[in-house]
Amino acid sequence: MIRPRLLLPALLLVTALASCEKKIGPWNLTELGKTPPMTWLDQTGAVLSLTYQGEPFQGHETEVFAFYASPLTLGKAQPGTKFPGVVLIHGGGGTAFADWVYLWANRGYAAIAMDLSGSRPPAPVYDPKTGAPTGHQSDSKLRTRLAKGGPNHGHGEKFDSIGGDVSDDWPYHAAASVIRAHSLLRSFPEVDAERTAVTGISWGGYTTCLVASLDDRFKAAVPVYGCGFLHEGESVQKAAIDKLGDRRALWVKEYDPSSLLIRCRVPMLFVNGTNDIHYPLDSYMKSYQVVPGHKQMRVTVNMPHGHPPGWAPKEIGLFIDDYCRDGSPLPVPAKPVIEGAEAHVSSITSHPLKSAALHYTTDSGPRSKRTWQTVPATIQDNLAKAPSPPAEANTWFFTVTDDREATVSSEVIFK
């Protein structure tokens, strides 16, 4: 008769612990915040290879491949040195890129980049002159499927799987694998766990929006191209979402970043181009506007879409440095206004402004095909001024550039 009475406190403890779990949507953030089991595959080069445990998929355990590098692996620091960390998320058709983690290690960060398609890219090949990886991993034909790989990253896995068991949904796995990679990165002895950031490109930018809204351990986030409101406007993803029929609302609720960005408090820099066909300006500005935390933009006229163009902007590193390395902040433009024949925008900046410009389009039709006009602006006391855009202009914004050649944009204004 004693045993049931002894079991009761244990049962209550289990119930209490279960109630303390933090869950948002399908993600158990308490579990994802734990360091996942991992295995080193290669620790001989500047860029190391590893796998770590992912989420279950189709009834079996999974593993995720990742590259890792830091100033220590590059031979540019002494053992015992601590570095800020960064998590790098590839886009559609991409993988873990050794040259991307190498780039960030050269910037002074411990960097991890994972493959989100259940595959493994080839080992790095290093340039004999520079010692840097050559970037040959962009060839998808050179990748191999992991024996315990998770879902691929095709349209079927991204959209059509919605409903029923979440374990076959790519967005669920993508966000979970990134958060697990973050937990792993924070566990490394050379990483300062309280100074970490995340950036991703295209579908990686989409995933950055998700994880920055889920994982508040990040100190900064930079989604490149990717955004929410994919079920609206001119996004090329809208057709696939509309085809879901009565499951459309569920996909939007669970996996469109618009449903999660409303709770994001991680400082964000949104980076995109004016003519991006995947993440058009309408959806982009809606995503920006719903974020309640600190946010900035870098919209560039005709920015090309791709992995190297997506990791090239210097503003990404400067923004993350501001939160992870005591760097200087980017300029912060106010909302631009038109007063009579003049348009102007003021900026808060720690560096002198070097130049500014007003950009506008009078074209109609698909945003990805519109032509933009650029007019130089004058600068006086951090106030940029230009002639007002013509009456027929339907979309316009300012850019300002400081003495570091760092460029940011104002909000995009729609008429």
Buried (B, 14 or more C-beta within 10 A) or exposed (E): EEEEEEEEEEEEEEEEEEEEEEEBBBBBBEBBBEBBEBEEBEEEBBBBBBBBBBBBBEEEEBBBBBBBBBBBBBEEBEEEEBBBBBBBBBBBEBBBBBBBBBBBBBBBBBBBBBBBBBBBBBBBEBEEEEEBBEBBBBEEEEBEEBEBBBBBBEBEBBBBBBBEEBBBBBBBBBBBBBBBBBBBBBEBEBBBBEBBBBBBBBBBBBBBBBBBBBBEBBBBBBBBBBBBBBBBBBBEBBEBBEEBEEBBEEBBEBBBBBBBBEBBEBBBBBBBBBBBBBBBBBBBBBBBEBBEBBBBBBBBBEBEBBBEBBBEBEBBBBBBBBBBBEBEBBBBBBEBEEEEEEBBBBBEBEBEBBBBBBBBBBBEEEBBEBEBBEBEBEBEEBBBBBEBBEEEBBBBBBBBBBEBEBBBBBBBBEE
